[in-house]
Amino acid sequence: MPVVESSVILGVDPATAFAVSQTTGETRLRWDPFIHEQHLLDGATMPAKGVRTATRHRLRVLRMTSEYVSFNPPTNVGMKMLDGPWFFESFAGGWRFAPESGGGTRATWRYNFRCRPRWLAPIVEWIGARVLRRDIDRRIAGFARGCADPVVLAAVRG
């Protein structure tokens, strides 16, 4: 199963980094270049283990329903795809936040996925790993900008 990972050192504490990672609406759109829209489902008002989300990709053609499989502020969060693009047999992601010895936080994001059809998976997964590498790197760079954005920080601290 291919794994794609990216990390960055942030100038905020793990609790703040975790809170930024869980923002929604306009605050989320300030920093997350991956999504066009994301919201919680089933009347949920806060993320938590078992809560489902609907996400629409920035190109607006890809959609995914996912579920939080772990939610442990301020250290980690994990999600798995329930349904999504036809070419993913499975897709999951996890974010970890760890304090750095000199201050700040190391944020590490990891995706793992499996593609279909299985007979074509070796080629599709090779391509997918490169596409997702570009996306995760862009996304974590946007996240780092969000962790330094006064508007985003005010939203999570206010």
C-alpha positions in Angstrom: 0.0 0.0 0.0 1.6 3.3 -1.0 2.3 5.9 1.7 2.9 9.6 1.1 4.2 11.8 4.0 5.2 15.4 4.5 6.2 17.3 7.6 6.9 20.9 8.6 8.1 22.8 11.7 5.6 25.4 12.9 6.1 28.4 15.2 3.0 27.4 17.3 2.4 24.9 20.0 0.8 21.5 19.2 -2.6 22.5 20.6 -2.8 25.5 18.2 -1.5 23.5 15.3 -4.1 20.8 16.0 -6.9 23.4 16.2 -5.9 25.0 12.9 -5.9 21.6 11.3 -9.6 21.2 12.4 -10.9 24.5 11.1 -13.8 24.6 8.8 -15.6 27.1 6.5 -13.9 30.3 5.4 -11.1 29.8 8.0 -10.2 26.5 6.4 -10.3 27.9 2.9 -7.7 30.6 3.9 -5.1 27.9 4.3 -6.1 24.6 2.7 -5.5 24.6 -1.1 -6.8 21.0 -1.4 -10.5 21.6 -0.8 -13.2 23.7 -2.2 -15.7 22.7 0.5 -15.8 20.6 3.6 -18.4 20.1 6.2 -19.4 17.7 9.0 -22.3 15.3 8.4 -25.2 13.9 10.4 -25.8 17.1 12.4 -22.3 17.0 14.0 -21.0 20.4 15.1 -17.6 19.3 16.3 -15.1 16.8 14.9 -14.7 13.6 17.0 -14.1 9.9 16.5 -16.9 8.4 14.4 -18.0 11.8 12.9 -18.3 11.8 9.1 -17.3 14.6 6.8 -18.0 15.5 3.2 -15.2 17.0 1.2 -15.1 18.4 -2.3 -11.7 18.8 -4.0 -10.7 22.3 -5.3 -11.3 21.1 -8.9 -14.9 20.4 -7.7 -15.2 17.1 -9.6 -13.8 14.8 -6.8 -15.8 14.2 -3.7 -15.2 12.1 -0.7 -17.0 11.0 2.4 -14.7 10.2 5.3 -14.9 9.3 8.9 -12.7 10.2 11.8 -11.1 7.0 13.1 -9.1 8.8 15.8 -9.3 12.2 17.3 -6.8 12.9 20.1 -6.1 16.6 20.6 -3.5 17.9 20.5 -1.4 15.0 19.2 -3.1 13.2 16.3 -6.1 12.8 14.1 -6.9 10.1 11.6 -9.5 9.6 8.9 -10.6 7.0 6.4 -12.5 7.2 3.2 -16.0 5.7 3.3 -16.7 6.6 -0.4 -15.0 8.6 -2.9 -13.4 8.6 -6.3 -13.8 5.3 -8.2 -10.1 4.8 -8.6 -9.5 4.5 -4.8 -10.1 1.1 -3.3 -9.1 2.6 0.0 -7.7 5.9 1.2 -6.8 7.1 4.8 -4.9 10.0 6.3 -3.4 10.8 9.6 -1.9 14.0 11.0 0.5 14.1 14.0 1.6 17.1 16.0 4.7 16.8 18.3 6.5 19.5 20.3 10.0 20.4 19.0 12.7 20.6 21.6 13.6 24.2 20.6 9.9 25.3 20.7 7.2 25.0 18.1 5.6 21.9 16.6 6.5 19.3 14.0 3.4 18.5 12.0 3.5 15.3 10.0 0.8 14.4 7.5 0.5 10.9 6.0 -1.7 9.4 3.4 -2.0 5.7 2.5 -4.1 4.4 -0.3 -4.9 1.5 -2.6 -6.1 1.9 -6.2 -8.3 -0.2 -8.4 -8.7 -2.1 -10.6 -6.1 -4.3 -8.9 -4.6 -5.5 -12.2 -3.7 -1.8 -13.0 -2.8 -0.8 -9.5 1.0 -1.0 -9.8 0.9 1.7 -12.5 -1.9 3.8 -11.1 -0.5 3.7 -7.6 3.0 4.8 -8.9 1.3 7.8 -10.6 -1.0 8.4 -7.6 1.9 8.6 -5.2 3.5 11.3 -7.3 0.2 13.3 -7.6 -0.5 12.9 -3.9 3.1 13.9 -3.0 2.6 17.2 -4.8 -0.8 17.7 -3.2 0.3 16.9 0.4 3.4 19.1 0.0 1.2 22.0 -1.2 -1.3 21.3 1.5 1.2 21.2 4.4 2.8 24.4 3.1 -0.7 26.0 3.1 -1.2 24.7 6.6 2.1 26.3 7.7 0.9 29.6 6.3 -2.4 29.1 8.2 -0.5 28.6 11.4 1.1 32.0 10.9 -2.0 33.8 9.6 -3.4 36.2 12.3 -7.0 35.7 11.0 -6.7 31.9 11.3 -5.0 32.1 14.7 -7.7 34.5 16.0 -10.4 32.1 14.9 -8.8 29.1 16.8 -7.9 31.1 19.9 -11.1 33.2 20.1 
